[in-house]
């Protein structure tokens, strides 16, 4: 059995421990990982996967302080950070410097506990001097010296520490709290985007777009950086114009060459100046050359083909639905969770519903009032065949209630476990249901953010319904959001990197779902969440696709799981609805699906409603009453 953790930056002396004939090998112990028996990463999950949520980044924390350090220490900390598989993927020079500047020094005497196993982490550390011991269940597992980064999962969310870290000698270290890390990541991302938006808004030729705000925001997502060394010809007179440029750093000289060979310097461009804007909207050749000056020029670039491909928008109407609770009769409990239960109930005309009951005190303790309100609002807005319908909401002193359309066929996760994997025609059916549901949400400016088989239920006819909108959010077209929320295996790279995201994350999740349905295993597997995140940042390797997949299926998954969100399938100007034209769906009858006259691949057999009920604990106690009044928006 091995102890497997994700941080490859933690290189400690290899040691082995023989206990009851079990050999333990220290591979890279991380204080926030998990212990599992050594299995291939490709093994299918045997347990339902739980979502994780970080508190929203607090941008109101005290101004980030710069703690003075000598040059040698700064370089030492930079090296330690860049050795980490996760952090190195989200760093640029500015962010790296800010993180190092904000790290505070610490000291601990011999035998002092720096991190305690089971505690919720709120900071990451870099060892600077002395020896640090790794303890699991109070047993010594190994030690390490200076230059090791540990506890990094805690900078993403409130993860419980996997192991204890104790000072084996007098030690020094540097520490970075989660809120400071998040503030730096969010602020730098926002600042860069705001700079880009200001650059783009200043371009006169872009001011005639009828949907200008949306187009400008999309263009900001499409911009990429490129550095040109001194003397490099960025554009050449007479070449076809197919790119737009903004000077981000340095300067560049504009020259024009006449027929007699004379070269005239026309202008010198500096930060914020742009050129080539007409290339995006006209067909012409360059009328001058632009050459990078010493020591070099950094540009933001937008390709014409990307601009043409990725901008468009539409919106649809919304609707509301209400019912009364007083005539409902409880048949039994469908399931019990941490926040309450789901009951099967009937109405006055024997219609069947699912009644989700959330404990108010737990919602308050976890500070999820805003999320509960959001789920209610979003569900009431939705009226779609492949999205579970909210009929009404209620409240009393102990619970808030969601009266839902029943989905009596079980979830797709359970069906996938039974089937192992789906044939391509079957997977195509379920993916088509999901695409139509996500298309509807995006048309209402809603991003779902937690797509996975566990959140896809089958109704009694075998059609899929999207459920659980606790992670969903209403967005402003073109703007990004930053909340770290969802299920690790399905999170998109842009969320993991704290760069802000929009509806592109749902397209990524559709690709991960497609891979899981078609192969019978998760696309990204690791012994810890950080290991999963590191794999996600690299995308799905070409050699990971099983040979039995058709080229059309491989093309769909690889197109949806592109690491750069702006080039992802479903992110073109037609949105996720453009997937209907993909070759994987070439012979699929979308009209028949929408009319719900297509025969599903699996029709649940529900002979008796009582068979669906769970045996609940007779000792189940009612939660305490709550009179805080936060639930004013729910009907009584």
Secondary structure, 3 states (H helix, E strand, C coil): CEECCCCCCCCCCCCEEEECCEEEEECCCCCCCCCCCCCCCCCCCCCCCCCEECCCCCCCCCCCCCCCCCHHHHHHHHHHHHCCCCHHHCCCHHHHHHHHHHCEEEEECCCCEEECCCCECCEEEEEEECCEEEEECCEEEEEECCCCEECHHHHCCCCECCCEEEECCCEEEEEEEHHHHHHHHHHHHHHHHHHHHHHHHCCHHHCCCCCHHHHHHHHHHHCEEEEEECCCEEECCCCECCEEEEEEECCEEEEEECCCCCEEEEEEECCCCEECHHHHCCCCECCCEEEECCCEEEEEEEEHHHHHHCCCCCCCCCCCCCCCCCCCEEEEEEEEECCEEEEEEECCCCCEEEEEEEEHHHHHHCCCHHHHHHHHHHHHHCCCCCECCEEEEEECCCEEEEEEECCCCCEHHHHHHHHCCCCHHHHHHHHHHHHHHHHHHHHCCEECCCCCHHHEEECCCCCEEECCCCCCEECCCCCCECCCEECHHHCCHHHHCCCCECCHHHHHHHHHHHHHHHHCCCCCCCCCHHHHHHHHHHCCCHHHCCCCCCHHHHHHHHHHCCCCHHHCCCCCCCHHHHHHHCHHHCCCCHHHHHCCCCCCCCCCCCCCHHHHCCCCCCCCCCCCCCCCCCCCCCCC
